[in-house]
């Protein structure tokens, strides 16, 4: 009996594995993390723009990820929060929700500021009752449908409709605000980073590429230009749970012709890729010497995440690809344990990136790790 008990324990231990902890990335990957170099005379203001992905998010969705980042970065002070603007998804008479919330912490040599964009409340079908399951359903099936399908994929359908126009408008408006309140000086320099997740990466790409819509505010074109300027100044764009390969055709900014050749189709997919959007932002701001690293975190067990490629003609399985302006580093991570190599908690696998200590350490410390 004792031997059987020990065997059972061994089976349980070996059954629960995290194949990509620590993360796996190419040895040549080089990218900057959020932690500032505090050894020189210039004071740095590190600005981190955060765009959440699909699945219902409260207005303070970024608080816990920011706490994890701040702790890893070694700041001991209090984190202060401030709402910078409100949106009214249910009409002007409804209660407003903050679309942009600022979090900041500082020490004697540096300041770390986060700007968390919130658009989850534009999805009104999620709580409308139309997505409720009728009749008896298998427990696990119901749980998965309620969380991953009704709770998350409904954000994609919302964004694909008219609400997507407003979601892009408010993100561009947020970037204008970020630039306005963070002027540089001879003694204070900005370090700019972007962190986007799942659908949020698609929203960011579209703001960089999509022409203004007639129903958007007259300031959109100007704010869009500001967004391009900010991202052209960034050294690293961190992405989690990447759906760019899956969602790229959605709300395509450029018309795709029919009856085209396979080569033309690949070229058009590239012209609408994230890498093309980032390269275009650099070119539009004439930052010829700029270079952006895209660090794409993917748990291979995440049902809604795929590796990111720089080119339409590059296979998605290649570990690193890019041109002189944009380089993509695909990083494999494990957000939760895998049982017998068969299954994981699908919801936690998709939503667990910002709670994964390996991902947080990579974002904060960069490719060289924390010394």
C-alpha positions as CSV (number, residue, x, y, z in Angstrom):
1,X,0.0,0.0,0.0
2,X,2.9,2.4,0.9
3,X,4.4,1.7,-2.5
4,X,1.1,2.4,-4.3
5,X,0.8,5.7,-2.4
6,X,4.3,6.8,-3.4
7,X,3.6,5.8,-7.0
8,X,0.4,7.9,-6.9
9,X,2.3,10.9,-5.6
10,X,4.9,10.6,-8.4
11,X,2.2,10.3,-11.0
12,X,0.5,13.5,-9.7
13,X,3.8,15.4,-9.7
14,X,4.9,14.3,-13.2
15,X,1.3,14.8,-14.5
16,X,1.5,18.5,-13.6
17,X,4.1,20.1,-15.8
18,X,5.0,23.6,-17.2
19,X,7.0,22.9,-20.3
20,X,7.9,26.5,-21.0
21,X,9.0,27.7,-17.5
22,X,11.5,29.3,-17.9
23,X,10.4,30.7,-21.2
24,X,11.9,29.6,-24.5
25,X,13.2,32.1,-27.0
26,X,16.1,32.2,-29.5
27,X,19.5,32.8,-27.9
28,X,20.2,35.8,-30.1
29,X,17.1,37.7,-28.9
30,X,17.9,41.2,-27.7
31,X,15.4,43.6,-26.4
32,X,15.1,46.3,-23.7
33,X,13.0,45.9,-20.6
34,X,11.1,48.4,-18.6
35,X,13.7,48.8,-15.9
36,X,15.6,52.0,-16.3
37,X,19.4,52.5,-16.1
38,X,19.9,54.7,-13.1
39,X,23.6,55.0,-13.3
40,X,23.8,58.2,-15.4
41,X,22.9,61.8,-14.7
42,X,19.7,62.0,-16.7
43,X,16.4,61.3,-15.0
44,X,14.2,58.9,-16.9
45,X,10.5,58.8,-17.2
46,X,9.4,55.4,-18.3
47,X,6.0,55.4,-20.0
48,X,4.1,52.2,-20.5
49,X,1.0,52.2,-22.6
50,X,-1.3,49.2,-21.9
51,X,-4.1,48.0,-24.1
52,X,-6.2,45.0,-22.8
53,X,-7.5,42.2,-24.9
54,X,-10.8,40.3,-25.1
55,X,-12.7,39.0,-22.1
56,X,-14.6,41.3,-19.7
57,X,-12.4,43.7,-17.9
58,X,-13.2,46.1,-15.1
59,X,-12.0,49.7,-15.3
60,X,-9.1,48.9,-13.0
61,X,-8.0,45.9,-15.0
62,X,-4.4,46.9,-15.1
63,X,-3.9,47.4,-11.3
64,X,-2.7,43.8,-10.5
65,X,-0.4,43.5,-13.6
66,X,1.1,46.9,-12.7
67,X,1.7,45.8,-9.1
68,X,3.6,42.8,-10.3
69,X,5.7,44.9,-12.7
70,X,6.4,47.6,-10.1
71,X,7.5,45.0,-7.5
72,X,9.8,43.3,-10.0
73,X,11.3,46.7,-11.0
74,X,12.2,47.3,-7.4
75,X,10.1,50.4,-6.6
76,X,9.0,50.6,-3.0
77,X,6.8,53.7,-3.1
78,X,3.0,53.8,-3.3
79,X,1.3,53.5,-6.7
80,X,-1.0,56.4,-7.3
81,X,-3.9,56.3,-9.8
82,X,-5.7,59.0,-11.7
83,X,-8.5,58.9,-14.3
84,X,-7.8,61.0,-17.3
85,X,-11.1,60.7,-19.3
86,X,-14.5,59.0,-19.4
87,X,-16.6,57.3,-22.0
88,X,-20.3,56.5,-22.0
89,X,-21.0,53.3,-23.9
90,X,-24.7,53.3,-22.9
91,X,-25.3,56.9,-23.8
92,X,-24.4,60.3,-22.3
93,X,-27.0,60.0,-19.5
94,X,-25.3,56.8,-18.2
95,X,-22.5,56.5,-15.7
96,X,-19.2,57.2,-17.3
97,X,-16.3,54.8,-17.2
98,X,-12.6,55.8,-17.4
99,X,-11.2,55.0,-20.8
100,X,-7.7,56.0,-19.7
101,X,-6.2,55.6,-16.2
102,X,-2.8,56.7,-15.2
103,X,-0.7,54.8,-12.6
104,X,2.6,56.1,-11.4
105,X,5.4,55.3,-9.0
106,X,8.8,57.0,-8.6
107,X,12.1,57.1,-6.8
108,X,14.9,59.7,-6.7
109,X,16.2,58.8,-10.2
110,X,13.3,57.7,-12.2
111,X,9.6,57.7,-12.7
112,X,7.5,54.8,-13.9
113,X,4.1,55.7,-15.4
114,X,1.4,53.4,-16.9
115,X,-1.5,54.4,-19.1
116,X,-4.1,51.7,-19.2
117,X,-6.7,51.9,-21.9
118,X,-10.1,50.5,-21.2
119,X,-12.8,49.6,-23.8
120,X,-14.4,46.5,-22.5
121,X,-17.8,48.2,-21.7
122,X,-18.5,48.8,-25.4
123,X,-19.5,45.2,-25.5
124,X,-23.1,45.3,-24.4
125,X,-24.2,41.9,-25.8
126,X,-22.2,40.1,-23.1
127,X,-24.6,40.9,-20.3
128,X,-27.8,41.3,-22.4
129,X,-29.1,37.8,-21.7
130,X,-28.9,36.8,-25.4
131,X,-25.9,34.6,-24.8
132,X,-27.3,32.6,-21.8
133,X,-27.4,28.9,-22.3
134,X,-30.9,27.4,-22.4
135,X,-31.6,23.9,-21.0
136,X,-29.2,21.4,-19.4
137,X,-25.6,21.4,-20.5
138,X,-22.5,19.5,-19.5
139,X,-20.8,21.5,-16.7
140,X,-17.4,21.8,-18.4
141,X,-18.9,22.7,-21.7
142,X,-21.1,25.4,-20.1
143,X,-18.2,26.8,-18.2
144,X,-16.1,27.0,-21.3
145,X,-18.8,28.6,-23.3
146,X,-19.7,31.2,-20.7
147,X,-16.1,32.3,-20.2
148,X,-14.1,31.8,-23.4
149,X,-16.9,32.1,-26.0
150,X,-19.6,34.3,-24.6
151,X,-17.3,36.3,-22.3
152,X,-14.4,36.7,-24.6
153,X,-15.2,36.1,-28.3
154,X,-18.1,38.4,-28.1
155,X,-15.6,41.2,-27.8
156,X,-14.3,40.4,-31.3
157,X,-17.8,40.6,-32.8
158,X,-18.3,43.9,-31.0
159,X,-15.1,45.3,-32.4
160,X,-15.9,44.1,-35.9
161,X,-19.1,46.3,-35.8
162,X,-19.6,50.0,-35.5
163,X,-18.2,50.1,-31.9
164,X,-14.8,49.3,-33.3
165,X,-14.7,52.8,-34.8
166,X,-15.2,54.3,-31.3
167,X,-12.7,51.9,-29.7
168,X,-10.0,53.1,-32.1
169,X,-11.0,56.8,-31.7
170,X,-10.7,56.7,-27.9
171,X,-7.3,54.9,-28.1
172,X,-5.9,57.5,-30.4
173,X,-7.4,60.2,-28.1
174,X,-5.6,58.5,-25.2
175,X,-2.3,58.6,-26.9
176,X,-2.7,62.4,-27.5
177,X,-3.2,62.8,-23.8
178,X,-0.2,60.7,-22.9
179,X,2.0,62.9,-25.1
180,X,0.5,66.1,-23.8
181,X,1.2,65.5,-20.1
182,X,4.7,64.0,-20.6
183,X,6.9,66.7,-22.2
184,X,10.6,66.0,-22.3
185,X,13.3,68.5,-21.1
186,X,17.1,68.7,-21.0
187,X,17.2,66.6,-17.8
188,X,14.1,64.4,-18.2
189,X,13.9,61.9,-21.0
190,X,11.0,59.6,-21.9
191,X,11.4,55.8,-22.4
192,X,8.3,54.5,-24.1
193,X,6.9,51.0,-24.2
194,X,3.7,49.4,-25.3
195,X,2.1,46.3,-23.8
196,X,-0.9,44.9,-25.6
197,X,-2.9,41.7,-25.2
198,X,-4.9,39.6,-27.7
199,X,-7.6,41.8,-29.3
200,X,-5.8,44.9,-28.0
201,X,-2.9,44.3,-30.3
202,X,-5.3,44.2,-33.2
203,X,-6.9,47.5,-32.0
204,X,-3.4,49.1,-31.8
205,X,-2.5,47.9,-35.2
206,X,-5.7,49.3,-36.7
207,X,-5.1,52.7,-35.1
208,X,-1.7,52.8,-36.8
209,X,-3.1,51.8,-40.2
210,X,-6.8,52.6,-40.6
211,X,-7.8,55.8,-42.4
212,X,-10.1,58.1,-40.4
213,X,-13.8,57.1,-40.6
214,X,-16.4,59.8,-41.4
215,X,-18.1,59.2,-38.0
216,X,-15.0,59.7,-36.0
217,X,-14.2,63.0,-34.2
218,X,-12.4,65.6,-36.3
219,X,-9.3,65.3,-34.1
220,X,-8.8,61.6,-35.0
221,X,-6.3,62.1,-37.8
222,X,-4.2,64.3,-35.6
223,X,-4.4,61.9,-32.6
224,X,-3.6,59.0,-35.0
225,X,-0.5,60.8,-36.0
226,X,0.4,61.2,-32.3
227,X,0.0,57.5,-31.8
228,X,2.4,56.8,-34.7
229,X,4.9,59.2,-33.2
230,X,4.7,57.6,-29.7
231,X,5.2,54.0,-31.0
232,X,8.0,55.1,-33.4
233,X,9.8,56.3,-30.2
234,X,9.4,53.0,-28.4
235,X,12.1,50.4,-28.3
236,X,9.9,47.4,-27.4
237,X,6.3,46.4,-28.0
238,X,5.3,43.5,-25.7
239,X,2.4,41.4,-26.9
240,X,0.6,38.6,-25.0
241,X,-1.9,36.0,-26.4
242,X,-1.4,37.0,-30.0
243,X,-4.3,36.9,-32.4
244,X,-2.9,39.1,-35.1
245,X,-2.5,36.1,-37.5
246,X,-6.2,35.2,-36.9
247,X,-7.7,38.7,-36.8
248,X,-5.6,40.4,-39.4
249,X,-8.4,40.2,-42.1
250,X,-10.9,41.6,-39.7
251,X,-11.7,45.3,-40.4
252,X,-9.0,45.3,-43.0
253,X,-7.9,48.9,-43.6
254,X,-6.8,48.2,-47.2
255,X,-9.1,46.7,-49.8
256,X,-8.1,43.1,-50.8
257,X,-8.7,42.4,-54.4
258,X,-10.4,39.2,-55.6
259,X,-8.9,36.8,-58.2
260,X,-5.4,37.6,-57.1
261,X,-2.4,35.3,-57.3
262,X,-1.0,33.5,-54.3
263,X,2.1,35.9,-54.3
264,X,-0.2,38.9,-54.4
265,X,-2.3,37.6,-51.5
266,X,0.8,37.1,-49.4
267,X,2.0,40.6,-50.2
268,X,-1.3,42.0,-49.2
269,X,-1.3,40.1,-45.9
270,X,2.2,41.5,-45.2
271,X,1.0,45.1,-46.1
272,X,-1.6,44.7,-43.3
273,X,0.6,43.0,-40.8
274,X,1.7,44.4,-37.4
275,X,5.3,44.7,-38.6
276,X,4.1,46.8,-41.6
277,X,2.1,49.1,-39.2
278,X,5.2,49.6,-37.0
279,X,7.5,50.1,-39.9
280,X,5.0,52.6,-41.5
281,X,4.9,54.5,-38.2
282,X,8.7,54.9,-38.1
283,X,8.8,55.9,-41.8
284,X,6.0,58.5,-41.4
285,X,7.9,60.2,-38.5
286,X,11.2,60.0,-40.4
287,X,12.9,58.2,-37.6
288,X,15.2,56.5,-39.9
289,X,17.5,55.2,-37.1
290,X,14.7,53.8,-35.0
291,X,14.2,50.1,-34.4
292,X,11.4,48.4,-32.6
293,X,11.5,45.0,-31.1
294,X,8.2,43.1,-30.9
295,X,8.3,40.5,-28.1
296,X,5.4,38.1,-28.5
297,X,4.5,35.8,-25.6
298,X,2.5,32.7,-26.5
299,X,1.5,29.7,-24.4
300,X,1.2,27.0,-27.1
301,X,-1.7,25.6,-25.1
302,X,-3.6,28.9,-25.4
303,X,-6.5,28.2,-27.8
304,X,-6.5,31.9,-28.9
305,X,-2.8,32.6,-29.4
306,X,-0.4,32.3,-32.3
307,X,3.2,33.2,-33.0
308,X,3.7,36.5,-34.8
309,X,5.6,36.9,-38.1
310,X,7.2,40.0,-39.5
311,X,6.3,39.1,-43.1
312,X,3.4,37.6,-44.8
313,X,5.9,35.3,-46.7
314,X,7.5,34.1,-43.5
315,X,6.2,31.0,-41.9
316,X,4.7,31.4,-38.5
317,X,6.9,28.7,-37.0
318,X,10.1,30.7,-37.5
319,X,11.5,31.9,-34.2
320,X,12.7,35.3,-35.2
321,X,12.3,37.4,-38.3
322,X,12.3,41.0,-39.2
323,X,13.8,43.9,-41.2
324,X,16.0,46.8,-40.3
325,X,13.2,48.6,-38.4
326,X,11.1,45.8,-36.8
327,X,12.3,42.5,-35.3
328,X,9.9,40.0,-33.9
329,X,10.9,37.7,-31.1
330,X,8.4,34.8,-30.4
331,X,8.6,33.6,-26.8
332,X,7.0,30.4,-25.6
333,X,5.7,30.5,-22.0
334,X,3.5,28.3,-19.7
335,X,0.7,30.2,-18.0
336,X,-0.7,27.2,-16.1
337,X,0.1,23.5,-15.6
338,X,-0.5,20.9,-18.2
339,X,-2.0,17.6,-17.0
340,X,-0.5,14.5,-18.6
341,X,0.3,16.6,-21.6
342,X,-3.4,16.4,-22.4
343,X,-5.2,19.5,-21.1
344,X,-4.9,22.8,-19.2
345,X,-7.3,25.2,-17.7
346,X,-8.2,26.9,-21.0
347,X,-9.5,30.2,-19.5
348,X,-6.4,30.6,-17.3
349,X,-4.1,29.6,-20.1
350,X,-5.5,32.5,-22.2
351,X,-5.8,35.1,-19.5
352,X,-2.8,34.2,-17.4
353,X,0.0,36.1,-19.1
354,X,0.1,39.1,-16.7
355,X,0.0,36.8,-13.7
356,X,2.9,34.7,-15.0
357,X,6.1,35.6,-13.1
358,X,8.2,34.6,-16.1
359,X,6.4,37.0,-18.4
360,X,6.6,39.9,-15.9
361,X,10.4,39.3,-15.4
362,X,10.9,39.3,-19.1
363,X,9.0,42.6,-19.6
364,X,10.8,44.3,-16.7
365,X,14.4,43.0,-17.2
366,X,14.5,42.5,-21.0
367,X,16.5,39.8,-22.8
368,X,19.5,40.1,-20.5
369,X,17.5,39.3,-17.4
370,X,17.7,41.1,-14.1
371,X,21.2,41.4,-12.7
